[in-house]
C-alpha cells in the first residue's frame, strides 16, 4: 500500500517551483499527491497512458526501457528531480520507472500541470532546459558505453555514483551487480571481475554492496574524467 498525502501543506516554493507565482504554487499543491514508493516498486509503466507529471522529493529511482529479454537502464535519479520528463508531452510512457530505494514522489495531474507550464513561460523554459540536459546525458552515456573499455566505464560511473548520486566517497550501491552490468552494457561476470581488480589495486574497497573510493585521482584518469 502507498502512503498518500495531499500537498496543500507541502512547501513547493523551492528551486524550480520558485519560478511560479503564489497563485500557481497554490494550484500546483491542489493537483499534487505525495506517494511513498517502496524499494523495487513501480512508479509508472512503459506503454501506459501519461496521466501524471512526477517529481522525486526524496529517494533513488531508475528509468528503464522494457525489452523482450531484459530491461535497459536509461538513467538513475535522486532527490529533487523530475521523472519521465521526455514523456510528458506524449500520450504514453515510452519507458518505465521503478524505485530502487524507498522514495517519496510528488504526482501532479498532467493536464493542469501542463496548463501551468503553458501560461508560465519562464517555468516552461526551465523544464525544457532540464529535458535538454537529459538528452545530452543520454548522448554522453551512449558515447561512453560504445567507446570506453569496461574498466574505464566502471571507473567513470563509480565516481559518478559517488559524486552525483550518493555524494560521498563511501556508499551502499543501490543496484545489484546484474543491474550495474545492464547499466554499463556488459555482463555480470565481467563487471564482478573488474570490480575485483579495482579492489585488489586498492583503488576502491568493496564490502558486499558497500563501496569506498580510495584513489580518486587514479580512477579519474582511468575513467577519463576531466
N, C-alpha and C positions, 0 to 999 in steps of 0.2 A: 504494500500500500504506500502511496505517496503522502507526504505531509504537505498539504496545500495551504497557502496563506494569501489572502488578498494583500495588495501592495499599497493600500491607502496610506498607511503609516510608515512605509519604507522610503527612505531618502533617495530619490533618483535625480539629485541635483549635481552630482559629482561628475567629473570627466566630460565625456561627450554629451551627457544629458544636461550639462550646464549651458549648452547652446540653445536649449528650449526656453520658451517663456514660462512664466508661472502658470498660465492657463494650460499650456501644452504639457507641462510636467504633471499637472493635476489630471489631465485627460489620460496621460500615459499610465498613471497609477490606477486609474479606474479600469483600464483594459488589461491589467497585468495580474498574473498569479505567480507566486514563487513556489516552485516544486522541488522537493528533495528527492534526488535520484540515488539509489544505492549503487555500489560498485557492480559493474557489468550490466546495469540496467539500460535499456534502450531509451534514448531521448526522442529521436524521430527516425523513421524508416524510409529507406530508398523506395521510390515509386509511389508513395502515398501522397495525397493532395497536400499542398503547402497551406497550413492553417494558422501557423504561429511564426512570429519572429522570436528568436531565443537569445538571451544574454546571460552568460555564465558569471554569476556573482562570486561563487567560490567553488573550487574543485578542480578536477582534471578530466577532460573528455578526449575522445578520439573521433575523427571523422573518417569514414571508410567507404569505399565502393565495394558492393557485394558482387563477387564474381561467381562463375559456375562451380569452381572447385575450392576457392578460398577468397577471403576478403583482402583488399589492398588499402593500407592505411594512408590517407592523404595528409592528415595533419593532427597535431596534438595541441590542445588549447588549455589555458589555465585562467585563473581569476580575471574578472573584468574584461571579457571579450565576447564578441558576438559569435554565434554558431550558425552554420548553414547560410552564411551571407550570400554566396553566389547562387543560391536557390530562391532568394527572397522574392524575385520578380518572375518566377516561373510558376507553372501550375502544379508540378510535382517535385518532390525532393529527388535530386539526382545522386545522392549518396546518403548513407545512414550516419547517425551519431550515437555514441554509447559512452556512458560514464565509466572511467577506469579507476576512479576513486569516488567516494561519496561527494556528491555535487549539489549545489543549490543554484537553480536556474530560473530566471525570470522569463515567463512566457507571455508574449503580447499578441492579442488577436491581430492577425495580419492586416486585414483591411483598414481598420482605424490607425494602425501603426504606419502604414504606407501613406495614409492621408496626412498624418502629421509631417511625414517626410516631404511630401509634395508642397506643403504650404510653408515649410521652413527650409529654405534653400541652403542655408549655412549648415544645418544639421544633415541634409541630404548629401552635400559635398563631402562632409566628413565621413559619412557612411561609405560613399563611393571611393574615397581615399583609402579606407580600410580594405575594401574589396580589391582595389588595385594592388595593395601590399600583399594580399593573399595570392593574387595571380603571380606576382613577382616571386613570392616564396615558393610557389608550386613549380615555376620555371627553374628556379635555382635548385630545388630538390631533384628535379629531373636531370639537370646537368650533373649534379654530384653523383646521383645513382648510376648514370651512364658512363662517367669518365673517371671516377675515383676508384682505387682499389678498395677492397673491403676494409683493410687496415686503416686507410685514410678516412673512409666513411665512418667507421666506428670512432676514431679519434675526434672527428668533426662533431658527430652527434652526441658523444659523451660530454663534450664541452658545451654543446647546445643545451642538453638536458640540465647540466649544472648551472649554466648562466641564465637561461631563459625560462625553464620550467620550474626547477626546484630552488634556484637562486642560492645555492650552497655547494661547496666543494665536496660535501658528503651527502648522499641522498639514497632513498629507497626507490628503485626503479619500479614504476607502476606497471610497465609492460612485462609480459612473460618473455622468455628467451625466444619463443616461437613468434610472438608479436614483434619483437625487436628485429628478428630476421626478416619478417614481412616488410616492416618499415624501411629496412635497408636494402630490400630487393635481393636477399641472399637466403641460404639455408640455415636452419638452426645449428647444425653441426659445425658449419664454418664460423658462425658468429661465436659459438662457445669456444672454438679453438683460438680465434683471435683475441677474445677477451682473456683467455688463459695466458696467452703470450704477453699481453699488455700487463697483466698481473705479475707474471714472472719477471718482467723487465722493470718492475716497481714504478710503472707509470700510473697505474691505478691499483687500488686494493679492493678485492671483492670478498664479500662475506654474505653468501646467499643472494638476496636481492639488493643488498646494500653495496653501494659503490662509492669509493672515495678517490678523488683526484689527487694524485701525489706529485706529478710532474707536469704542471700545466704548460710551461713553455715548450717542452718537447712534444706534447700532444698537439699543441697549436701548429708546430712545424709539420708533424705527420699529417694532420688534418687540413693543412694549407689554409689555416685561419689567419686572416690579416689582423 
